[in-house]
């Protein structure tokens, strides 16, 4: 009945009917806002426009990738790993105390060479390769999941999927929560 109301042809799965364009638009509008805020934060820490833009883009890519890993429970088995790390608040700066070590001391280091024993996979491929400069001391409000418009709050509004169905064209997607 729902498929008929939505104008489905027989055999069309529901996800093909829902307006993915509107969801995609909403996500990328939010993404642009996050990008702007992060770029400005990097500029406030002394980076020139070009370098700040690059760092903001890379950081958002890393965090988005982590959302896919959360969905698969590959970050200590926790589907809310980032939120829970932030809510734990046992750090001076979320970026410097949680994200930086996770990116460069865990995800970019093979398990046998890590200083800490954590249940997080080694991700070889360059996304988590340490930059020449680290420790930007980015403000926590950029990430606070309880703060409207923060990275974690914004990403929590969407579901990140990484289906493992061979031959499916839309096996990676972002949907509203």
N, C-alpha and C positions, 0 to 999 in steps of 0.2 A: 504494500500500500504506500509506504513512504517513497519507494522508488518511483511509483506511478505519479505521485504528487510532484516529485522533483523533475518529472519529465524524462525519466530514464527509459532507454530502450531495453528490451528484454536482454538480460545478460550483462548489462553495464554494472560494474561494482560501484558501491556507494562512493569510495574515495575519488573516482573519476568524475563524479557529478558535483561534488562540493567545489566551490570556487577557490581553487588554489591560488589564483592570481591575486585575490584580495588578501589572502594570508601572506603570500610572498611580499606584497606591497607593504603590509603592516610591519612585517619583520624587517625589511630593509630600511623603512623609515626609522624604526627604533635603532637599527644598526648604525645608521648615519649619525644619529644623536650621540650614541656611545662613542663612535669614532671621533667626533668633534670634541667631546669632553676629554677623551684620553689624549688626543693630539695636543690640546691646550695644556693638559697636565704635564706632558713631556716637555713642551716648550717652556713652561714655568720652571722646569728643572734644568734649563740651559741648552736644550737641543734646538738647532735651527729648524725651520719649518719642514724642510724635506726629510730630515732625520726623525723629527717628531711624528710626521705622517707615517713614515715607515714603521716606527716602533708601535704606534697605535694599531696599525693594520695587522702586524704580526701578533701582537698581544690578543687582539680580538680573534684572530684565527686560532691561536693556541687555546683560548678559552672555549671557543665554539667546538673545537675538537674534543676537549675535555667533557663537554656536555654529551657528545656521542659516546665517549668512554663510560660516563656515569650511567647512561641508559643501558649499556651492556654489563654494568656492574663490574667493570675492570679497574676501578679505583677503590681498593680495599673492600670490594663487594658492596659499596655504598652508592645507591642511586642518587643520593643528595650530598655527595662528597664535598663539593665546594661550599655549599651552604652550611653544612655541619662543621667544616673547618673554620669558617668565619664565625659561626655562632659559638664555637669553643673559646674564642677571644683569649688565647694564651700567647699573644704575640705583640710586638711593638708596632709592626706594620704588616697588614695582610699580604701585600705584594712582596715585601722583602723577607718576611718570615715564613710564608706559606707558599705563594706562587713561585717565586724565584727558586727556592730549593727544589720544589716539585718539578719544575721545568728542567733545570740544569743539573741537579744532583741526583735525580731519580729517573725521569723519563728519558733522558739522554745518556744514561749510564747503564751498561749491562748489569743484570742482577748480581752477578758474582763480584763486581767491582764497586758496588754501592757501599757507602758508609753505614747506612741504616737498612734494616730488614723490613721492607714494606711490601704489601701485596698489590703492586702496581707494575704493569708490563714495561719492558724496555721498548722504546719506539725509535728505531733507527730510521733516519730519513731526512734529518736536517731541521724540521720544524722546531725542535726543542734544543738545537745547538746553541750553546751559550754565546751571547754577543760579547764584544770587547768591553762594553760597559755594563755593569749590573748595579743593583741597589739604587733604584730611582726614588725610593721612599714615597711612592704614590699614596695619596690620601685614601684612607679606608672608605670614605663616603662614595668613592667611585665604584666600590665592590659590594657594599653593605646590602644584603638581600632584603633588609627591612626598609630600605630607602628607595622611594619611587624614582625610577629612571637610572638606577645603578646598573652595572653590568649584570650582576647575579640576579637582581630582581627582574630585569628585562628578559634575560634568558630563561628565567623560571616561568615566564608567561607562555613559552613555546615548548612543544615536545620535540626532541631531536631523535630521529630514527635512523638506524643503519641496518636495514633488512639484509639478510644474506640469501636472497633468492637469485640464483644465477639466471641471467637473461632478462631480468626485470630492469626496465630503464629508470624507474624512480626509486632505486633502492636506498637512496640517502635523501632525507627530506626534513623540513621543519614544519611543524603544525602547531596550532594554538593548544595550550593546555586546557 
